[in-house]
Amino acid sequence: QLVKIDAADSQDPKSREMLSNGLRPFILRRTKQQVANDLPEKLEETVHCRMGKDQQRLYDEMRSHYRDSLLGLVDDQGLVKSQMHVLEALLRLRQAACHPGLLDPDKVHEPSAKLDVLLSQLEEIIEGGHKALVFSQFTSLLAIVKTHLDQKGIVYEYLDGQTRKRQQHVERFQEDPACPVFLISLKAGGLGLNLTAAEYVFLLDPWWNPAVEAQAIDRAHRVGQTKRVFAYRLICSGTVEEKIAELQRQKRDLADAILQENYSVMKGMTVEDLDMLLS
């Protein structure tokens, strides 16, 4: 028997339960907790970074510009027809929150809140004899991190979608005590990597799909790990990143209910959501 559930019913618990019950006979799902219940503890924390004056000024100017232009465009054309402009604005604001150099190559040597926090944490971790994974969806941000690690003489491995002979990079990080950091692009390193030498994971920029973040963290928290894993999400205070995190908390139930791994940022977004993101 087929049951139609409209989008308007998506937040109704009974509708979600009906959908889950209908799909359950056709989905075989075994969670990691079920097959590897002896794994050590995994601790996740969101670290709020406070931008300096220059970075804050840049962000505020961009936010004001996009708020004025986008909300007017949505009023005229509607949210569906404005999708590309909305996505572009959110991307630029997220980049501004990460590092000014993502917007202007001439600013790659300027400071950023996240970079300051990351480098400080990495130095402490390395001094303690531990290893760390650093994820970002922006390879340009990882390039900036590489520059600073080089300046500090910190040895690292690197992996993105263009990297060849991936296993060699993985083996070096896993086996070489002198290589304490692994920089990884989020899409390239989300699956298929066993990096249990790392006890610390840093997510430099939040992603729309919480499942992608979980996959990244689980590169270290998997079978073979014998120590507790500490995962940190770096978010700049007062930016669209905080708003994205709130949006995830509000709408995550539906995504989990239907096991939709490729969550589209625009699906289910309302004008009110957009207004909140740009506030």
Residue, then its C-alpha position, 0 to 999 in steps of 0.5 A: q500500500l502506497v501512502k503519500i506524504d506531502a512536504a507540509d507533513s515532513q515535520d509531523p512526528k506521525s508522518r515521519e514514523m509512517l515513512s520510517n515504518g514503510l521504508r524499514p523492510f527495504i533498508l538494511r542498516r547497521t550502525k558502527q555502534q552495533v558492529a564496533n561497540d568496543l570503540p573508545e569514546k568520541l568527544e565532539e565540541t564546537v569551538h567559537c572563534r572571535m574575528g579580529k577587527d579587520q576580518q570582522r569589518l570585511y564580513d559585516e560589509m559583505r553581509s550588509h551588501y548581500r542582505d540588501s541585494l538578496l532580500g530585494l531579489v527574492d521579493d521580486q523573483g521568489l526564492v526558487k529563481s534566486q537560488m544561484h544568487v543565494l548560494e553564491a552569497l552564502l558561499r562568500l560569507r562562509q569564506a569570509a568567516c574562514h579567511p580573507g584570503l579565500l576572497d582576495p589572493d592578496k590577503v592570504h597572509e592576513p590573520s584569521a580567527k580560525l587560523d589562529v585557533l588551529l595553529s595554537q591547538l596544533e602546536e599543543i597537540i604536537e608537543g604532547g606527541h599526538k596527531a591530528l586531522v584537519f578537514s576543510q572543503f576549501t582547498s584554498l584554505l588548506a593551502i593557507v594552512k600549509t604555508h603557515l605549517d611550513q613557516k613553523g617547520i611542522v611536517y604534514e601530509y596532504l590529500d585532496g581530489q587531485t592527490r595520486k597514490r593516496q595510500q602512500h600518503v596515508e601510510r606515511f601519516q599512520e607510520d611516521p612519528a615525525c608526521p603529526v598533521f594530515l590536511i584533507s579536503l572534506k570531499a576527498g577524505g570523507l570515505g575510505l580512509n583509515l587514519t587511526a593514528a590521529e586522536y584529534v580532528f579539526l573541521l575548519d568549516p561546517w558543512w550543510n550535511p551533518a553526515v559528511e562531517a560525521q564521515a570525516i570524524d570517523r576517519a579517526h574513530r573507527v575499528g583499530q582506534t585504541k584512544r579517545v578521539f577529540a573532534y572540534r568544529l571551528i565556527c566564527s561567532g556572529t556569522v552565517e556559520e552559527k546560523i547554519a549550525e542552528l538550521q542543521r539542528q532544526k531540520r536534521d530530524l527529517a534528513d536522518a529519518i529518510l537516510q538522505e545522504n546528499y542533503s540539498v541546502m536549498k531543499g526546504m529553505t524558506v524566506e524566513d531561513l534566508d532572513m535568519l542566515l543574513s541577520 
